[in-house]
Structure formats: C-alpha cells, structure tokens
Amino acid sequence: MNDNKLIQASDQIVATLELKGRVLASVCSGDFRSIADIANCIFSQVGDFSGLAKLTVRNRTQGWRVERPMARRVRIAS
C-alpha cells in the first residue's frame, strides 16, 4: 500500500475496516508511521474474513482521509 500521505508520530489517526457495511475493526491511535502500519494493526485485530473490505484512514491532526479496498481470502487447510 503506497500512498503520498505523510503521517507524523504525533498525528491522531482513526481507521476502520468495513465489510458489506459492517465494521470489522476500528482503531484510534497516535503511534502509526505509515498507512501500511495502520493496515497491519487493523488486520491483526480482525482475524479471518473473506471478501472485499474498505479501509478508511482519517488523519484528524492534518485533516485528510483516504479509503482503500482491501481484499482478503481465508486459507482453507488441506
């Protein structure tokens, strides 16, 4: 996930991951350095799911917001 949005360590970030209108995970923190860090944090909270979800990241300090589709598929053990 490569974005031009810069995140400072002191920025207040609010992020949610939604699937079919249902919030799977949400986080509010000031400890992130990149959108990839945020996505990793959100995915660690969610666990397994299948489908195309929407990651919304809002930087309350700088006043910007981005939305990204996030696809994930549960692996079936064989």
mmCIF file as gemmi writes it, N, C-alpha and C atoms, coordinates in Angstrom:
data_model
loop_
_atom_site.group_PDB
_atom_site.id
_atom_site.type_symbol
_atom_site.label_atom_id
_atom_site.label_alt_id
_atom_site.label_comp_id
_atom_site.label_asym_id
_atom_site.label_entity_id
_atom_site.label_seq_id
_atom_site.pdbx_PDB_ins_code
_atom_site.Cartn_x
_atom_site.Cartn_y
_atom_site.Cartn_z
_atom_site.occupancy
_atom_site.B_iso_or_equiv
_atom_site.pdbx_formal_charge
_atom_site.auth_seq_id
_atom_site.auth_asym_id
_atom_site.pdbx_PDB_model_num
ATOM 1 N N . MET Axp A 1 ? 0.857 -1.173 0 1 0 ? 1 A 1
ATOM 2 C CA . MET Axp A 1 ? 0 0 0 1 0 ? 1 A 1
ATOM 3 C C . MET Axp A 1 ? 0.897 1.227 0 1 0 ? 1 A 1
ATOM 4 N N . ASN Axp A 2 ? 0.933 1.922 -1.091 1 0 ? 2 A 1
ATOM 5 C CA . ASN Axp A 2 ? 1.808 3.08 -1.234 1 0 ? 2 A 1
ATOM 6 C C . ASN Axp A 2 ? 0.958 4.33 -1.402 1 0 ? 2 A 1
ATOM 7 N N . ASP Axp A 3 ? 1.039 5.243 -0.446 1 0 ? 3 A 1
ATOM 8 C CA . ASP Axp A 3 ? 0.286 6.487 -0.504 1 0 ? 3 A 1
ATOM 9 C C . ASP Axp A 3 ? 1.226 7.656 -0.339 1 0 ? 3 A 1
ATOM 10 N N . ASN Axp A 4 ? 0.815 8.799 -0.868 1 0 ? 4 A 1
ATOM 11 C CA . ASN Axp A 4 ? 1.607 10.013 -0.73 1 0 ? 4 A 1
ATOM 12 C C . ASN Axp A 4 ? 1.322 10.74 0.569 1 0 ? 4 A 1
ATOM 13 N N . LYS Axp A 5 ? 0.404 10.236 1.372 1 0 ? 5 A 1
ATOM 14 C CA . LYS Axp A 5 ? 0.044 10.88 2.621 1 0 ? 5 A 1
ATOM 15 C C . LYS Axp A 5 ? 1.117 10.608 3.666 1 0 ? 5 A 1
ATOM 16 N N . LEU Axp A 6 ? 1.597 11.676 4.267 1 0 ? 6 A 1
ATOM 17 C CA . LEU Axp A 6 ? 2.608 11.546 5.315 1 0 ? 6 A 1
ATOM 18 C C . LEU Axp A 6 ? 1.942 11.485 6.675 1 0 ? 6 A 1
ATOM 19 N N . ILE Axp A 7 ? 2.47 10.658 7.538 1 0 ? 7 A 1
ATOM 20 C CA . ILE Axp A 7 ? 1.957 10.528 8.888 1 0 ? 7 A 1
ATOM 21 C C . ILE Axp A 7 ? 3.09 10.81 9.856 1 0 ? 7 A 1
ATOM 22 N N . GLN Axp A 8 ? 2.863 11.737 10.739 1 0 ? 8 A 1
ATOM 23 C CA . GLN Axp A 8 ? 3.818 12.052 11.796 1 0 ? 8 A 1
ATOM 24 C C . GLN Axp A 8 ? 3.465 11.221 13.032 1 0 ? 8 A 1
ATOM 25 N N . ALA Axp A 9 ? 4.44 10.931 13.874 1 0 ? 9 A 1
ATOM 26 C CA . ALA Axp A 9 ? 4.2 10.12 15.066 1 0 ? 9 A 1
ATOM 27 C C . ALA Axp A 9 ? 3.196 10.77 16.009 1 0 ? 9 A 1
ATOM 28 N N . SER Axp A 10 ? 3.066 12.08 15.958 1 0 ? 10 A 1
ATOM 29 C CA . SER Axp A 10 ? 2.149 12.781 16.856 1 0 ? 10 A 1
ATOM 30 C C . SER Axp A 10 ? 0.736 12.931 16.274 1 0 ? 10 A 1
ATOM 31 N N . ASP Axp A 11 ? 0.509 12.494 15.021 1 0 ? 11 A 1
ATOM 32 C CA . ASP Axp A 11 ? -0.804 12.625 14.392 1 0 ? 11 A 1
ATOM 33 C C . ASP Axp A 11 ? -1.815 11.675 15.028 1 0 ? 11 A 1
ATOM 34 N N . GLN Axp A 12 ? -3.022 12.156 15.188 1 0 ? 12 A 1
ATOM 35 C CA . GLN Axp A 12 ? -4.109 11.319 15.71 1 0 ? 12 A 1
ATOM 36 C C . GLN Axp A 12 ? -4.806 10.655 14.529 1 0 ? 12 A 1
ATOM 37 N N . ILE Axp A 13 ? -4.749 9.324 14.476 1 0 ? 13 A 1
ATOM 38 C CA . ILE Axp A 13 ? -5.283 8.542 13.369 1 0 ? 13 A 1
ATOM 39 C C . ILE Axp A 13 ? -6.511 7.756 13.828 1 0 ? 13 A 1
ATOM 40 N N . VAL Axp A 14 ? -7.545 7.782 13.004 1 0 ? 14 A 1
ATOM 41 C CA . VAL Axp A 14 ? -8.727 6.96 13.216 1 0 ? 14 A 1
ATOM 42 C C . VAL Axp A 14 ? -8.883 6.105 11.967 1 0 ? 14 A 1
ATOM 43 N N . ALA Axp A 15 ? -8.971 4.79 12.143 1 0 ? 15 A 1
ATOM 44 C CA . ALA Axp A 15 ? -9.084 3.884 10.997 1 0 ? 15 A 1
ATOM 45 C C . ALA Axp A 15 ? -10.157 2.837 11.266 1 0 ? 15 A 1
ATOM 46 N N . THR Axp A 16 ? -10.888 2.483 10.211 1 0 ? 16 A 1
ATOM 47 C CA . THR Axp A 16 ? -11.888 1.422 10.308 1 0 ? 16 A 1
ATOM 48 C C . THR Axp A 16 ? -11.779 0.514 9.095 1 0 ? 16 A 1
ATOM 49 N N . LEU Axp A 17 ? -12.143 -0.739 9.303 1 0 ? 17 A 1
ATOM 50 C CA . LEU Axp A 17 ? -12.225 -1.712 8.22 1 0 ? 17 A 1
ATOM 51 C C . LEU Axp A 17 ? -13.665 -2.202 8.184 1 0 ? 17 A 1
ATOM 52 N N . GLU Axp A 18 ? -14.317 -2.002 7.03 1 0 ? 18 A 1
ATOM 53 C CA . GLU Axp A 18 ? -15.717 -2.383 6.867 1 0 ? 18 A 1
ATOM 54 C C . GLU Axp A 18 ? -15.863 -3.431 5.78 1 0 ? 18 A 1
ATOM 55 N N . LEU Axp A 19 ? -16.777 -4.352 6.012 1 0 ? 19 A 1
ATOM 56 C CA . LEU Axp A 19 ? -17.125 -5.372 5.024 1 0 ? 19 A 1
ATOM 57 C C . LEU Axp A 19 ? -18.639 -5.406 4.91 1 0 ? 19 A 1
ATOM 58 N N . LYS Axp A 20 ? -19.151 -5.083 3.735 1 0 ? 20 A 1
ATOM 59 C CA . LYS Axp A 20 ? -20.594 -5.058 3.476 1 0 ? 20 A 1
ATOM 60 C C . LYS Axp A 20 ? -21.322 -4.182 4.491 1 0 ? 20 A 1
ATOM 61 N N . GLY Axp A 21 ? -20.741 -3.022 4.804 1 0 ? 21 A 1
ATOM 62 C CA . GLY Axp A 21 ? -21.369 -2.073 5.712 1 0 ? 21 A 1
ATOM 63 C C . GLY Axp A 21 ? -21.198 -2.382 7.191 1 0 ? 21 A 1
ATOM 64 N N . ARG Axp A 22 ? -20.542 -3.464 7.52 1 0 ? 22 A 1
ATOM 65 C CA . ARG Axp A 22 ? -20.323 -3.866 8.914 1 0 ? 22 A 1
ATOM 66 C C . ARG Axp A 22 ? -18.883 -3.562 9.306 1 0 ? 22 A 1
ATOM 67 N N . VAL Axp A 23 ? -18.697 -2.868 10.424 1 0 ? 23 A 1
ATOM 68 C CA . VAL Axp A 23 ? -17.355 -2.542 10.893 1 0 ? 23 A 1
ATOM 69 C C . VAL Axp A 23 ? -16.735 -3.798 11.514 1 0 ? 23 A 1
ATOM 70 N N . LEU Axp A 24 ? -15.624 -4.237 10.926 1 0 ? 24 A 1
ATOM 71 C CA . LEU Axp A 24 ? -14.917 -5.406 11.441 1 0 ? 24 A 1
ATOM 72 C C . LEU Axp A 24 ? -13.916 -5.024 12.523 1 0 ? 24 A 1
ATOM 73 N N . ALA Axp A 25 ? -13.303 -3.851 12.366 1 0 ? 25 A 1
ATOM 74 C CA . ALA Axp A 25 ? -12.309 -3.388 13.338 1 0 ? 25 A 1
ATOM 75 C C . ALA Axp A 25 ? -12.183 -1.879 13.23 1 0 ? 25 A 1
ATOM 76 N N . SER Axp A 26 ? -11.786 -1.285 14.343 1 0 ? 26 A 1
ATOM 77 C CA . SER Axp A 26 ? -11.583 0.152 14.389 1 0 ? 26 A 1
ATOM 78 C C . SER Axp A 26 ? -10.43 0.437 15.345 1 0 ? 26 A 1
ATOM 79 N N . VAL Axp A 27 ? -9.656 1.454 15.021 1 0 ? 27 A 1
ATOM 80 C CA . VAL Axp A 27 ? -8.524 1.814 15.863 1 0 ? 27 A 1
ATOM 81 C C . VAL Axp A 27 ? -8.369 3.33 15.87 1 0 ? 27 A 1
ATOM 82 N N . CYS Axp A 28 ? -7.981 3.857 17.013 1 0 ? 28 A 1
ATOM 83 C CA . CYS Axp A 28 ? -7.705 5.289 17.156 1 0 ? 28 A 1
ATOM 84 C C . CYS Axp A 28 ? -6.401 5.396 17.932 1 0 ? 28 A 1
ATOM 85 N N . SER Axp A 29 ? -5.381 5.954 17.292 1 0 ? 29 A 1
ATOM 86 C CA . SER Axp A 29 ? -4.07 5.984 17.925 1 0 ? 29 A 1
ATOM 87 C C . SER Axp A 29 ? -3.201 7.089 17.332 1 0 ? 29 A 1
ATOM 88 N N . GLY Axp A 30 ? -2.13 7.375 18.025 1 0 ? 30 A 1
ATOM 89 C CA . GLY Axp A 30 ? -1.155 8.338 17.542 1 0 ? 30 A 1
ATOM 90 C C . GLY Axp A 30 ? 0.209 7.715 17.346 1 0 ? 30 A 1
ATOM 91 N N . ASP Axp A 31 ? 0.251 6.385 17.265 1 0 ? 31 A 1
ATOM 92 C CA . ASP Axp A 31 ? 1.534 5.681 17.209 1 0 ? 31 A 1
ATOM 93 C C . ASP Axp A 31 ? 1.907 5.141 15.835 1 0 ? 31 A 1
ATOM 94 N N . PHE Axp A 32 ? 1.206 5.529 14.794 1 0 ? 32 A 1
ATOM 95 C CA . PHE Axp A 32 ? 1.475 4.986 13.464 1 0 ? 32 A 1
ATOM 96 C C . PHE Axp A 32 ? 2.46 5.846 12.699 1 0 ? 32 A 1
ATOM 97 N N . ARG Axp A 33 ? 3.218 5.205 11.805 1 0 ? 33 A 1
ATOM 98 C CA . ARG Axp A 33 ? 4.185 5.903 10.959 1 0 ? 33 A 1
ATOM 99 C C . ARG Axp A 33 ? 3.806 5.86 9.481 1 0 ? 33 A 1
ATOM 100 N N . SER Axp A 34 ? 2.894 4.918 9.111 1 0 ? 34 A 1
ATOM 101 C CA . SER Axp A 34 ? 2.512 4.788 7.708 1 0 ? 34 A 1
ATOM 102 C C . SER Axp A 34 ? 1.137 4.14 7.611 1 0 ? 34 A 1
ATOM 103 N N . ILE Axp A 35 ? 0.543 4.234 6.44 1 0 ? 35 A 1
ATOM 104 C CA . ILE Axp A 35 ? -0.741 3.578 6.213 1 0 ? 35 A 1
ATOM 105 C C . ILE Axp A 35 ? -0.574 2.067 6.265 1 0 ? 35 A 1
ATOM 106 N N . ALA Axp A 36 ? 0.58 1.563 5.855 1 0 ? 36 A 1
ATOM 107 C CA . ALA Axp A 36 ? 0.852 0.124 5.957 1 0 ? 36 A 1
ATOM 108 C C . ALA Axp A 36 ? 0.839 -0.325 7.419 1 0 ? 36 A 1
ATOM 109 N N . ASP Axp A 37 ? 1.384 0.474 8.329 1 0 ? 37 A 1
ATOM 110 C CA . ASP Axp A 37 ? 1.328 0.162 9.767 1 0 ? 37 A 1
ATOM 111 C C . ASP Axp A 37 ? -0.117 0.071 10.246 1 0 ? 37 A 1
ATOM 112 N N . ILE Axp A 38 ? -0.934 0.997 9.777 1 0 ? 38 A 1
ATOM 113 C CA . ILE Axp A 38 ? -2.342 1.023 10.17 1 0 ? 38 A 1
ATOM 114 C C . ILE Axp A 38 ? -3.048 -0.23 9.659 1 0 ? 38 A 1
ATOM 115 N N . ALA Axp A 39 ? -2.826 -0.572 8.39 1 0 ? 39 A 1
ATOM 116 C CA . ALA Axp A 39 ? -3.452 -1.767 7.811 1 0 ? 39 A 1
ATOM 117 C C . ALA Axp A 39 ? -3.025 -3.019 8.568 1 0 ? 39 A 1
ATOM 118 N N . ASN Axp A 40 ? -1.759 -3.135 8.915 1 0 ? 40 A 1
ATOM 119 C CA . ASN Axp A 40 ? -1.281 -4.292 9.675 1 0 ? 40 A 1
ATOM 120 C C . ASN Axp A 40 ? -1.96 -4.382 11.035 1 0 ? 40 A 1
ATOM 121 N N . CYS Axp A 41 ? -2.119 -3.26 11.713 1 0 ? 41 A 1
ATOM 122 C CA . CYS Axp A 41 ? -2.775 -3.219 13.018 1 0 ? 41 A 1
ATOM 123 C C . CYS Axp A 41 ? -4.237 -3.658 12.898 1 0 ? 41 A 1
ATOM 124 N N . ILE Axp A 42 ? -4.928 -3.121 11.919 1 0 ? 42 A 1
ATOM 125 C CA . ILE Axp A 42 ? -6.342 -3.464 11.707 1 0 ? 42 A 1
ATOM 126 C C . ILE Axp A 42 ? -6.487 -4.947 11.393 1 0 ? 42 A 1
ATOM 127 N N . PHE Axp A 43 ? -5.664 -5.471 10.488 1 0 ? 43 A 1
ATOM 128 C CA . PHE Axp A 43 ? -5.763 -6.886 10.127 1 0 ? 43 A 1
ATOM 129 C C . PHE Axp A 43 ? -5.432 -7.801 11.304 1 0 ? 43 A 1
ATOM 130 N N . SER Axp A 44 ? -4.551 -7.383 12.179 1 0 ? 44 A 1
ATOM 131 C CA . SER Axp A 44 ? -4.241 -8.215 13.354 1 0 ? 44 A 1
ATOM 132 C C . SER Axp A 44 ? -5.432 -8.291 14.305 1 0 ? 44 A 1
ATOM 133 N N . GLN Axp A 45 ? -6.291 -7.294 14.308 1 0 ? 45 A 1
ATOM 134 C CA . GLN Axp A 45 ? -7.484 -7.296 15.153 1 0 ? 45 A 1
ATOM 135 C C . GLN Axp A 45 ? -8.617 -8.124 14.558 1 0 ? 45 A 1
ATOM 136 N N . VAL Axp A 46 ? -8.692 -8.148 13.231 1 0 ? 46 A 1
ATOM 137 C CA . VAL Axp A 46 ? -9.838 -8.745 12.551 1 0 ? 46 A 1
ATOM 138 C C . VAL Axp A 46 ? -9.813 -10.266 12.57 1 0 ? 46 A 1
ATOM 139 N N . GLY Axp A 47 ? -8.677 -10.862 12.309 1 0 ? 47 A 1
ATOM 140 C CA . GLY Axp A 47 ? -8.628 -12.305 12.14 1 0 ? 47 A 1
ATOM 141 C C . GLY Axp A 47 ? -9.031 -12.675 10.724 1 0 ? 47 A 1
ATOM 142 N N . ASP Axp A 48 ? -9.651 -13.832 10.575 1 0 ? 48 A 1
ATOM 143 C CA . ASP Axp A 48 ? -10.007 -14.334 9.245 1 0 ? 48 A 1
ATOM 144 C C . ASP Axp A 48 ? -11.32 -13.751 8.745 1 0 ? 48 A 1
ATOM 145 N N . PHE Axp A 49 ? -11.322 -13.36 7.495 1 0 ? 49 A 1
ATOM 146 C CA . PHE Axp A 49 ? -12.538 -12.979 6.787 1 0 ? 49 A 1
ATOM 147 C C . PHE Axp A 49 ? -12.261 -13.13 5.3 1 0 ? 49 A 1
ATOM 148 N N . SER Axp A 50 ? -13.325 -13.242 4.55 1 0 ? 50 A 1
ATOM 149 C CA . SER Axp A 50 ? -13.195 -13.328 3.094 1 0 ? 50 A 1
ATOM 150 C C . SER Axp A 50 ? -14.011 -12.223 2.457 1 0 ? 50 A 1
ATOM 151 N N . GLY Axp A 51 ? -13.45 -11.613 1.429 1 0 ? 51 A 1
ATOM 152 C CA . GLY Axp A 51 ? -14.187 -10.62 0.68 1 0 ? 51 A 1
ATOM 153 C C . GLY Axp A 51 ? -13.399 -9.351 0.447 1 0 ? 51 A 1
ATOM 154 N N . LEU Axp A 52 ? -14.102 -8.379 -0.108 1 0 ? 52 A 1
ATOM 155 C CA . LEU Axp A 52 ? -13.516 -7.086 -0.407 1 0 ? 52 A 1
ATOM 156 C C . LEU Axp A 52 ? -13.999 -6.093 0.639 1 0 ? 52 A 1
ATOM 157 N N . ALA Axp A 53 ? -13.107 -5.663 1.491 1 0 ? 53 A 1
ATOM 158 C CA . ALA Axp A 53 ? -13.434 -4.728 2.562 1 0 ? 53 A 1
ATOM 159 C C . ALA Axp A 53 ? -12.922 -3.339 2.197 1 0 ? 53 A 1
ATOM 160 N N . LYS Axp A 54 ? -13.37 -2.35 2.966 1 0 ? 54 A 1
ATOM 161 C CA . LYS Axp A 54 ? -12.935 -0.969 2.742 1 0 ? 54 A 1
ATOM 162 C C . LYS Axp A 54 ? -12.197 -0.476 3.988 1 0 ? 54 A 1
ATOM 163 N N . LEU Axp A 55 ? -10.942 -0.07 3.796 1 0 ? 55 A 1
ATOM 164 C CA . LEU Axp A 55 ? -10.151 0.531 4.861 1 0 ? 55 A 1
ATOM 165 C C . LEU Axp A 55 ? -10.259 2.042 4.734 1 0 ? 55 A 1
ATOM 166 N N . THR Axp A 56 ? -10.734 2.694 5.78 1 0 ? 56 A 1
ATOM 167 C CA . THR Axp A 56 ? -10.817 4.149 5.817 1 0 ? 56 A 1
ATOM 168 C C . THR Axp A 56 ? -9.841 4.649 6.871 1 0 ? 56 A 1
ATOM 169 N N . VAL Axp A 57 ? -8.947 5.536 6.461 1 0 ? 57 A 1
ATOM 170 C CA . VAL Axp A 57 ? -7.95 6.115 7.361 1 0 ? 57 A 1
ATOM 171 C C . VAL Axp A 57 ? -8.165 7.619 7.39 1 0 ? 57 A 1
ATOM 172 N N . ARG Axp A 58 ? -8.356 8.144 8.574 1 0 ? 58 A 1
ATOM 173 C CA . ARG Axp A 58 ? -8.543 9.586 8.733 1 0 ? 58 A 1
ATOM 174 C C . ARG Axp A 58 ? -7.46 10.126 9.655 1 0 ? 58 A 1
ATOM 175 N N . ASN Axp A 59 ? -6.744 11.123 9.174 1 0 ? 59 A 1
ATOM 176 C CA . ASN Axp A 59 ? -5.74 11.806 9.983 1 0 ? 59 A 1
ATOM 177 C C . ASN Axp A 59 ? -6.412 13.052 10.551 1 0 ? 59 A 1
ATOM 178 N N . ARG Axp A 60 ? -6.804 12.975 11.814 1 0 ? 60 A 1
ATOM 179 C CA . ARG Axp A 60 ? -7.526 14.085 12.441 1 0 ? 60 A 1
ATOM 180 C C . ARG Axp A 60 ? -6.638 15.304 12.627 1 0 ? 60 A 1
ATOM 181 N N . THR Axp A 61 ? -5.354 15.1 12.789 1 0 ? 61 A 1
ATOM 182 C CA . THR Axp A 61 ? -4.418 16.197 13.008 1 0 ? 61 A 1
ATOM 183 C C . THR Axp A 61 ? -4.215 17.019 11.738 1 0 ? 61 A 1
ATOM 184 N N . GLN Axp A 62 ? -3.986 16.338 10.619 1 0 ? 62 A 1
ATOM 185 C CA . GLN Axp A 62 ? -3.708 17.028 9.354 1 0 ? 62 A 1
ATOM 186 C C . GLN Axp A 62 ? -4.96 17.296 8.522 1 0 ? 62 A 1
ATOM 187 N N . GLY Axp A 63 ? -6.057 16.605 8.844 1 0 ? 63 A 1
ATOM 188 C CA . GLY Axp A 63 ? -7.316 16.871 8.163 1 0 ? 63 A 1
ATOM 189 C C . GLY Axp A 63 ? -7.528 16.155 6.843 1 0 ? 63 A 1
ATOM 190 N N . TRP Axp A 64 ? -6.89 15.019 6.615 1 0 ? 64 A 1
ATOM 191 C CA . TRP Axp A 64 ? -7.122 14.279 5.375 1 0 ? 64 A 1
ATOM 192 C C . TRP Axp A 64 ? -7.71 12.906 5.672 1 0 ? 64 A 1
ATOM 193 N N . ARG Axp A 65 ? -8.258 12.306 4.617 1 0 ? 65 A 1
ATOM 194 C CA . ARG Axp A 65 ? -8.865 10.978 4.728 1 0 ? 65 A 1
ATOM 195 C C . ARG Axp A 65 ? -8.619 10.214 3.439 1 0 ? 65 A 1
ATOM 196 N N . VAL Axp A 66 ? -8.327 8.933 3.552 1 0 ? 66 A 1
ATOM 197 C CA . VAL Axp A 66 ? -8.187 8.062 2.384 1 0 ? 66 A 1
ATOM 198 C C . VAL Axp A 66 ? -9.012 6.8 2.595 1 0 ? 66 A 1
ATOM 199 N N . GLU Axp A 67 ? -9.492 6.249 1.489 1 0 ? 67 A 1
ATOM 200 C CA . GLU Axp A 67 ? -10.207 4.975 1.507 1 0 ? 67 A 1
ATOM 201 C C . GLU Axp A 67 ? -9.526 4.041 0.52 1 0 ? 67 A 1
ATOM 202 N N . ARG Axp A 68 ? -9.35 2.806 0.932 1 0 ? 68 A 1
ATOM 203 C CA . ARG Axp A 68 ? -8.687 1.812 0.085 1 0 ? 68 A 1
ATOM 204 C C . ARG Axp A 68 ? -9.427 0.489 0.153 1 0 ? 68 A 1
ATOM 205 N N . PRO Axp A 69 ? -9.628 -0.169 -0.995 1 0 ? 69 A 1
ATOM 206 C CA . PRO Axp A 69 ? -10.183 -1.52 -0.958 1 0 ? 69 A 1
ATOM 207 C C . PRO Axp A 69 ? -9.123 -2.496 -0.463 1 0 ? 69 A 1
ATOM 208 N N . MET Axp A 70 ? -9.551 -3.441 0.332 1 0 ? 70 A 1
ATOM 209 C CA . MET Axp A 70 ? -8.644 -4.438 0.889 1 0 ? 70 A 1
ATOM 210 C C . MET Axp A 70 ? -9.278 -5.816 0.685 1 0 ? 70 A 1
ATOM 211 N N . ALA Axp A 71 ? -8.681 -6.622 -0.16 1 0 ? 71 A 1
ATOM 212 C CA . ALA Axp A 71 ? -9.202 -7.965 -0.419 1 0 ? 71 A 1
ATOM 213 C C . ALA Axp A 71 ? -8.492 -8.971 0.475 1 0 ? 71 A 1
ATOM 214 N N . ARG Axp A 72 ? -9.258 -9.925 0.947 1 0 ? 72 A 1
ATOM 215 C CA . ARG Axp A 72 ? -8.665 -10.96 1.782 1 0 ? 72 A 1
ATOM 216 C C . ARG Axp A 72 ? -9.452 -12.253 1.591 1 0 ? 72 A 1
ATOM 217 N N . ARG Axp A 73 ? -8.729 -13.338 1.6 1 0 ? 73 A 1
ATOM 218 C CA . ARG Axp A 73 ? -9.348 -14.643 1.435 1 0 ? 73 A 1
ATOM 219 C C . ARG Axp A 73 ? -8.849 -15.568 2.534 1 0 ? 73 A 1
ATOM 220 N N . VAL Axp A 74 ? -9.757 -16.263 3.156 1 0 ? 74 A 1
ATOM 221 C CA . VAL Axp A 74 ? -9.397 -17.216 4.188 1 0 ? 74 A 1
ATOM 222 C C . VAL Axp A 74 ? -8.769 -18.439 3.523 1 0 ? 74 A 1
ATOM 223 N N . ARG Axp A 75 ? -7.663 -18.867 4.065 1 0 ? 75 A 1
ATOM 224 C CA . ARG Axp A 75 ? -6.997 -20.065 3.544 1 0 ? 75 A 1
ATOM 225 C C . ARG Axp A 75 ? -7.645 -21.302 4.139 1 0 ? 75 A 1
ATOM 226 N N . ILE Axp A 76 ? -7.941 -22.23 3.289 1 0 ? 76 A 1
ATOM 227 C CA . ILE Axp A 76 ? -8.547 -23.479 3.736 1 0 ? 76 A 1
ATOM 228 C C . ILE Axp A 76 ? -7.443 -24.514 3.894 1 0 ? 76 A 1
ATOM 229 N N . ALA Axp A 77 ? -7.361 -25.087 5.082 1 0 ? 77 A 1
ATOM 230 C CA . ALA Axp A 77 ? -6.344 -26.101 5.352 1 0 ? 77 A 1
ATOM 231 C C . ALA Axp A 77 ? -6.641 -27.354 4.545 1 0 ? 77 A 1
ATOM 232 N N . SER Axp A 78 ? -5.585 -27.947 3.997 1 0 ? 78 A 1
ATOM 233 C CA . SER Axp A 78 ? -5.802 -29.165 3.204 1 0 ? 78 A 1
ATOM 234 C C . SER Axp A 78 ? -5.224 -30.376 3.884 1 0 ? 78 A 1
